[in-house]
Amino acid sequence: MNWDETGPDTDERLDERLVQADADGEDTAVEAALRPKDLDEFVGQEKVREQLDLVLKAARARGATADHVLLSGAPGLGKTTLSMIIAAEMGAPIRITSGPAIQHAGDLAAILSSLQEGEVLFLDEIHRMSRPAEEMLYMAMEDFRVDVIVGKGPGATAIPLELPPFTLVGATTRAGLLPPPLRDRFGFTGHMEFYAPTELERVIHRSARLLDVEIDVDGAAEIAGRSRGTPRIANRLLRRVRDYAQVKADGRIDRPVAAAALGVYEVDARGLDRLDRAVLGALLKLFGGGPVGLSTLAVAVGEERETVEEVAEPFLVREGLLARTPRGRVATPAAWAHLGLVPPQHGGKGQQGLFGA
């Protein structure tokens, strides 16, 4: 994203969003303590867990390393946690890196050449790896060797380097960006789905026990309903509600306490925050529900075009509150109902000529 002079302020505001799915520094520290240690303890993702359990048990029975695993899905659904569970189930160490950190083939060669036999290499955001490193990974995954180029120009020599058998666990939020040759080299592919509220309630109760927080069934349900189907967000909201309960209540979380706490943090009953409601509010109040162009909508809410498109819109579309059309963004009846507004009789058509995409 190209930031103008207002960019840092916008970036800072986005970092403060309780409902962002990406991990911040606090999340990383807390998640280490809250992560389940094995598949039996992992909540949700029933199909992926069942299939992965078979893959790992079969590999252990053969005395071999597990097949390479590709995990795809939105941030915060447990891809990193599952990679650690894979290593634990196989009794192997794990090495963690990310696609953006591997910008040259030599970076990848250094990591691969230092792996131990059976070690698990977790490569987060694998779709962002550089093309030369990606091409080196093909051979490493299939033949467990890489060719290291020594020298430059006509005198360059390729020296084959044998690698010990290892398991690559790749994680991506955008599986469509992976080239087919790379995708085909994974023996198992699992897609992580958003969690149902009942599954998030189980996550919240488990985290509350580990955090020594007293919470009842209704309090957990209130937090789960505002967590956007994402365990990371659920745990973050739980921590903020815990703070509110300790300061404003008796430390115990029930439905009224949870609702009051999340009201303070501007997370409404459906999980929308200030940015989400600003986008919907502008679309409904200023443009009669649309259609309206993305750039016009971004100006109306005082955010970057990319912020509206990549941060706010995915959740609004998934919730059925906003639709993307060839003519622009359009609010759905559910959006009018959620904000307690009445659609105009003309259905917003009066705005099309002026604000259409």
C-alpha positions in Angstrom: 0.0 0.0 0.0 1.3 3.5 -0.9 0.7 5.8 2.0 0.4 9.5 1.6 1.2 12.0 4.4 -1.9 10.8 6.4 -0.9 7.1 6.1 0.9 6.6 9.4 -2.1 7.9 11.3 -4.4 5.6 9.4 -2.1 2.7 10.0 -2.0 3.4 13.7 -5.8 3.5 13.8 -6.0 0.1 12.0 -3.5 -1.4 14.5 -5.9 -0.5 17.3 -8.8 -2.5 15.7 -9.9 -5.2 18.1 -11.5 -7.1 15.3 -8.5 -7.3 12.9 -7.6 -10.9 12.2 -3.8 -10.3 11.9 -1.8 -10.9 15.0 -0.1 -8.0 16.9 2.7 -8.2 19.4 0.3 -8.9 22.4 -1.5 -11.6 20.4 1.7 -13.4 19.6 2.8 -13.5 23.3 -0.6 -14.6 24.6 -1.3 -17.1 21.8 1.8 -19.1 22.8 0.3 -19.8 26.1 -3.2 -20.5 24.8 -2.3 -22.8 21.9 -3.5 -26.4 22.1 -0.7 -28.9 22.1 -2.4 -31.8 20.2 -5.2 -32.5 17.7 -7.5 -33.8 20.4 -7.3 -30.4 22.2 -7.7 -28.4 19.0 -11.2 -26.9 18.7 -13.1 -26.7 15.4 -12.0 -27.6 11.8 -13.4 -31.1 12.2 -12.7 -32.3 8.7 -9.2 -30.9 8.5 -8.4 -32.4 12.0 -9.8 -35.8 11.0 -7.9 -35.9 7.7 -4.7 -34.6 9.2 -4.9 -37.1 12.0 -4.9 -40.0 9.5 -2.0 -38.5 7.6 0.1 -38.2 10.7 -0.8 -41.6 12.2 0.0 -43.3 8.9 3.4 -41.6 8.7 4.3 -42.6 12.3 3.2 -46.2 11.5 5.6 -46.3 8.5 8.4 -44.6 10.5 8.5 -41.9 7.8 8.3 -38.2 7.7 4.8 -36.8 7.1 3.7 -35.6 3.7 4.1 -31.9 3.0 1.0 -30.0 4.2 -0.6 -26.8 2.8 -3.0 -24.9 5.1 -5.1 -22.1 3.6 -7.7 -19.8 5.0 -8.2 -16.4 6.6 -5.8 -15.0 9.3 -6.5 -16.1 12.9 -8.1 -19.5 12.2 -5.2 -21.7 13.6 -2.8 -22.4 10.7 0.3 -21.7 12.9 -1.2 -23.7 15.7 -1.8 -26.7 13.5 1.8 -26.5 12.2 3.1 -26.7 15.8 0.7 -29.6 16.5 2.0 -31.5 13.4 5.6 -31.2 14.8 4.5 -32.3 18.3 2.5 -35.3 16.9 5.5 -36.3 14.9 7.9 -35.8 17.8 10.0 -33.4 15.6 11.4 -29.9 16.0 9.9 -27.1 14.1 11.5 -24.2 12.2 9.3 -21.1 11.6 9.8 -18.6 8.8 7.7 -16.7 6.3 7.5 -16.0 2.6 8.4 -12.3 2.8 11.6 -13.2 4.7 12.8 -15.4 1.8 13.7 -13.0 -1.0 16.6 -14.9 -2.5 17.2 -18.5 -3.3 20.3 -18.4 -1.1 18.0 -17.5 1.9 16.0 -20.7 1.4 19.1 -22.8 0.7 20.6 -21.7 4.1 17.4 -22.7 5.9 17.0 -26.1 4.1 20.7 -27.1 4.5 20.4 -26.7 8.3 17.3 -28.8 8.7 17.5 -32.0 10.8 16.0 -35.3 9.6 12.2 -35.3 10.1 12.1 -31.6 11.1 9.0 -29.5 10.3 9.6 -26.3 8.3 6.6 -23.9 8.7 6.5 -21.4 5.9 3.9 -18.7 6.6 2.4 -16.6 3.8 4.1 -19.0 1.4 2.5 -17.2 -1.6 4.8 -14.2 -0.9 8.0 -16.0 -1.4 10.3 -14.8 -4.3 10.1 -16.7 -7.6 13.8 -18.0 -7.5 13.3 -19.4 -4.0 10.0 -20.9 -5.1 11.6 -22.7 -8.0 14.3 -24.0 -5.6 11.6 -25.3 -3.3 10.1 -27.5 -6.0 13.2 -29.7 -6.1 13.6 -29.6 -2.3 10.1 -30.8 -1.7 10.1 -33.6 -4.3 13.7 -34.9 -4.4 15.0 -33.6 -1.0 17.9 -31.8 -2.7 18.8 -28.4 -4.0 21.3 -27.1 -6.5 23.5 -24.4 -5.1 25.0 -22.1 -7.7 28.6 -21.2 -7.1 30.1 -18.3 -9.2 28.6 -16.1 -11.8 28.2 -15.9 -15.5 29.6 -18.7 -17.8 31.8 -20.0 -15.0 28.9 -20.6 -12.6 28.6 -24.2 -11.3 25.6 -26.0 -9.8 26.6 -28.1 -6.9 23.8 -30.6 -5.8 23.2 -30.6 -2.0 21.3 -33.5 -0.5 18.8 -32.7 2.1 17.5 -34.9 5.0 13.8 -35.8 4.7 11.6 -33.0 6.2 8.0 -31.9 6.2 7.1 -28.6 4.8 4.0 -26.9 6.2 2.9 -24.0 4.1 0.3 -21.5 5.2 -1.4 -19.0 3.0 -4.3 -16.6 3.1 -4.5 -16.5 -0.7 -4.2 -20.0 -2.1 -5.1 -18.8 -5.6 -1.8 -17.0 -5.8 0.2 -20.2 -5.5 1.5 -21.6 -8.8 0.1 -25.0 -9.7 3.6 -26.7 -9.7 4.0 -25.7 -6.0 0.5 -26.5 -5.0 0.7 -30.0 -6.6 3.8 -30.9 -4.5 1.8 -30.9 -1.2 0.6 -34.3 -0.2 -2.2 -32.9 2.0 -4.2 -29.6 1.5 -6.5 -28.4 4.2 -8.8 -25.3 4.0 -9.6 -23.6 7.3 -13.2 -22.5 7.6 -14.5 -19.7 9.8 -15.8 -21.0 13.2 -19.4 -21.4 14.2 -20.4 -19.4 17.4 -20.7 -22.7 19.3 -17.1 -23.6 18.5 -15.9 -20.1 19.5 -17.7 -20.5 22.8 -15.6 -23.6 23.4 -12.5 -21.7 22.5 -13.4 -18.9 24.9 -14.2 -21.2 27.8 -10.9 -23.0 27.3 -9.0 -19.7 27.1 -10.8 -18.3 30.2 -9.7 -21.3 32.2 -6.0 -20.8 31.1 -6.3 -17.1 31.9 -8.0 -17.8 35.2 -11.1 -15.8 34.2 -14.5 -16.6 35.5 -17.1 -16.6 32.7 -20.6 -18.0 32.4 -22.3 -19.5 29.3 -24.1 -16.4 28.3 -21.0 -14.2 28.6 -19.0 -16.6 26.4 -21.9 -16.6 23.9 -21.9 -12.8 23.8 -18.2 -12.6 23.0 -18.4 -15.4 20.5 -21.2 -13.7 18.6 -19.0 -10.6 18.1 -15.8 -12.5 17.1 -16.3 -12.7 13.3 -15.9 -16.5 13.3 -12.2 -16.1 14.3 -10.5 -17.6 17.4 -7.8 -15.0 17.5 -10.4 -12.2 17.6 -12.4 -14.2 20.3 -9.3 -14.4 22.5 -8.5 -10.7 22.0 -12.1 -9.7 22.9 -12.0 -12.0 25.9 -8.9 -10.2 27.2 -10.5 -6.8 26.8 -13.7 -7.9 28.5 -11.6 -9.4 31.3 -10.0 -6.0 31.8 -13.4 -4.3 31.9 -14.8 -6.9 34.4 -11.8 -6.4 36.7 -12.2 -2.6 36.8 -15.9 -2.1 36.4 -17.4 -5.3 37.8 -16.5 -8.0 40.2 -14.2 -9.8 37.8 -16.8 -12.2 36.6 -18.0 -12.1 33.0 -21.6 -12.5 32.2 -23.7 -11.3 29.3 -24.3 -7.7 30.6 -20.7 -7.3 31.5 -19.5 -8.6 28.1 -22.0 -6.4 26.2 -21.0 -3.3 28.2 -17.3 -3.9 27.7 -17.5 -4.5 24.0 -19.8 -1.4 23.8 -16.9 0.6 25.2 -14.6 -0.8 22.5 -17.2 -0.1 19.8 -17.7 -3.7 18.7 -21.4 -4.2 18.1 -23.5 -7.3 18.4 -22.6 -8.5 15.0 -18.9 -7.9 15.3 -18.8 -4.6 13.3 -16.4 -1.9 14.6 -16.1 1.8 13.9 -14.6 1.4 10.5 -17.2 -1.1 9.4 -20.1 1.1 10.6 -18.6 4.2 9.0 -18.5 2.4 5.6 -22.1 1.2 5.9 -23.2 4.6 7.3 -21.7 6.5 4.4 -23.2 4.1 1.9 -26.6 4.3 3.4 -26.9 7.9 4.6 -24.9 9.7 1.9 -25.5 7.6 -1.1 -28.9 6.1 -0.5 -27.6 2.5 -0.4 -25.6 2.8 -3.7 -24.4 1.8 -6.1 -21.3 4.0 -5.4 -17.7 3.8 -6.6 -15.1 2.5 -4.2 -13.0 5.7 -4.4 -16.0 7.9 -3.6 -16.9 5.7 -0.7 -13.3 5.8 0.7 -13.2 9.6 0.5 -16.6 9.7 2.3 -15.2 7.8 5.3 -11.8 9.5 5.3 -9.8 6.3 4.6 -7.6 5.0 1.9 -9.2 3.1 -1.0 -7.1 0.0 -0.1 -8.2 0.2 3.5 -11.9 0.1 2.6 -11.4 -2.6 0.0 -9.1 -4.9 1.9 -9.9 -4.3 5.6 -13.6 -3.4 5.8 -15.3 -4.9 2.8 -14.4 -8.6 3.1 -16.3 -9.0 6.4 -19.2 -6.8 5.3 -19.6 -8.9 2.1 -19.3 -12.2 4.1 -22.0 -11.0 6.5 -24.3 -10.1 3.6 -24.4 -6.4 4.5 -22.7 -5.1 1.3 -22.4 -6.3 -2.3 -19.8 -5.6 -4.9 -21.4 -5.0 -8.3 -20.0 -3.8 -11.7 -21.6 -0.4 -11.0 -20.2 0.0 -7.5 -20.9 -1.0 -3.9 -24.5 -1.6 -2.9 -26.0 -2.0 0.6 -28.3 -5.0 1.2 -31.6 -4.9 3.2 -29.7 -6.4 6.1 -27.4 -3.4 6.2 -30.4 -1.0 6.6 -31.9 -3.2 9.3 -28.6 -3.5 11.2 -28.1 0.3 11.4 -31.8 0.8 12.2 -32.5 2.8 9.0 -35.4 2.8 6.6 -34.5 2.4 2.9 -35.6 5.3 0.7 -38.6 4.6 -1.6 -36.5 5.2 -4.7 -34.1 2.4 -3.5 -31.1 4.7 -3.9 -31.5 5.0 -7.7 -31.2 8.8 -7.5 -27.5 8.4 -6.6 -26.5 6.2 -9.5 -25.9 8.9 -12.1 -23.7 10.9 -9.8 -21.9 8.3 -7.8 -21.9 5.1 -9.9 -18.5 3.3 -10.4 
